[in-house]
Amino acid sequence: MTKNITAKYFNFFIILSIFTILTTLSGCGYHFVKSAPNSNPIKIQLKTDQPYSQFTGILISKLKSSKVTIQDNKKPDTDFFVLIGPLENTHQITNLSGNSLAGTYTDSYSVTITIINLKSKKPDNNKKTQTITLTSDGSYNSNSTQELSQASQNADIREKAYQDLSQKIVNQLNIIYQDKT
């Protein structure tokens, strides 16, 4: 008998926990991101100060694979104008060991994007223009004997950060597009 009561309380606790987590996530503005519907692809005009950089190449590839159409000029069917700010990199020492060269280092990459909704119904809508700063971090260990390894780790972290930031930009476009429709 006590096993049945305990099982009922346990099931109630699980259901209550799931409800609380979902309510909390939706209350803090978290969005479950789904890809844009294929029947109505997102059409953007993209502007960046470094059009031939590695990051821009990765971003364009990620946008195209996500069914986002990049238009050279503004057309009547263009949904958004996306301005990509300069990509910034900071290098920090997270932890140092006994000698001053050995330790854990963190590379942070950030980019500020401005998305202008060109199809906004209301010109005074405060959601017509949104500016968002996105970041991606990576850490590695290094010492004076690992000079070549450090360069390789830096390149790997940079590549992963570029991929991560590109995906975050696609996610932001999908969120704004879904809120628009």
N, C-alpha and C positions, 0 to 999 in steps of 0.2 A: 504494500500500500504506500509506504513512504517512497518507493522507487517511482511510482506513478506520479506522485505529487512533485518529486524532484524533477522528473522528466518534463512535466507541464511547466514548471517554473523555468527550467532551462530553455525550452522552446519559446516561451514568452519572452525571456531575456534576449534570445537570438533575434526574434522578430522586432523587438523594441530597439535593439542595437542597430539593425539594418535600417529601420525607419529613421533613427536619429542621425546616422551617418548620411543618408540620402538628403534629409532635410538640411543638415548643416552644409553639405556641399552645394546644394542649390541656393541656400541663403547667402553664401559668401560670394556668389557670382561665378562659381565654377560652371563651365559649359562642357558637356560631352561633345566632342568634335566629331562630326561625320563629314565625309567628303562631299563636295558640291554635287548636286544632282547632274547627271550626264545630259539630261534633256535641255538644261539651261546653263551652259558653262559660264564661268566668270570671265569677263573681258576687262583687261586692265591696260593702262598705259604706264610703263615703268620708266622711272628716271633715277639714275645713280651717278655719282661723281666719278666712279671708277668702272666704266662699262666693260672693260676688258680684263678685270681682275679675276683671280681664281674664285673668290666668293661669289661674284656676279654670275660667273659661268655655272657654278653649282646651284645658285638660286634659280636661274632661268631653267635649268634642267629639271629641278624639283617642281617648279610651277607648271611646266609643260606636262610632266608625268602626272600631275594632279588635275589635268584637264582645265588649266587656266590659259586663256588665249592672251598673248601679249601683242598689243597693237602699237605700231610705230607712231601713229598720230591719233589724236582724239577723234572719235567717230560718234555718231548719234547713239550707237549701241554700247559704248564704253561704260562699264559699271563704275570703275574706280581709277583714280590717278594715284599711283604709289610712288612715293619719294623715299629712296633709301639713303640715309645719311652715311657719313664716313664710318667705316669699321674701326673700332678702337680696341687696342690690346693693352692690358696691364699685366705686369709680371711681378709677383709678390713672393717673398720668402715666408713660407708657412711655418717651418720648423727647421732649426739648425742643430746639427750634431756637434761633436767635440771640436772639429776644426771648422774654420769659417766657410769652407766651400761645400761641405757635405750637408745635405738636408733635403727637405721637401719643398718644392716650389709649386705655385699655382699660377696658371695663365688664365686670365679672364678676357673673353671677347664680348663686346657689346656693339649693338647697332640701334640707331633710332630710326624708326620708320614713321612716315606720315601718310595716312590713307584718307583720300578725299572721295566721298561718295558723290559721284556725278549724277546719280539718279534719285537723289533725295527729293521727296515730294514737297517738303517745306524748306525754303531757303534759310529760314532762321533756326532750323533744327541744330541743336548743339552737338548732335552726333554726326553731323555732316563731315567734319574733319576730326580725325583722331590721330594723336601722336603717341607712339608706344616705344619704350626702350626695352629691348630684348637682350638677355645675357646668356652666356654659356661658359662654364668653368671646367678646367681639367688640371690634375695634379700629377707630378712625377717626382721621383727620387733621383738625386744626383750627388756625385762627389767628384773630386778633381781627376780621378782615374777614368771617369766615364764620359769624357768629352764627346766622343762620337755617339754614344748612347743618348746623351742629352739632346743633341740635335735631332736625332730620330724621334725621340719622345715628343719634342716640341712640334715637329711636323705632324705627327699622329694626332696630337691634341688639337692643333690648328685645323686639320682636316675634319675631325669629329665636331669641332665647334662650328665650322662652316655648314656642315650637314645639319646640325642641330638648329642653328639660327635660321637656315633656309626653311626647315620644317615648321618652325615657330611662326615664320612669316606666312606660310601657306595656311596654317591653323588660324591665325588672326583674320586672314581674308575670308576663310570659310565661316568663322563666327560672325563677322560683320555682314557677310552676304546672307547668312541664315536669319539674322536679326532684321535685315532689310525686307526679306520676303515674307 
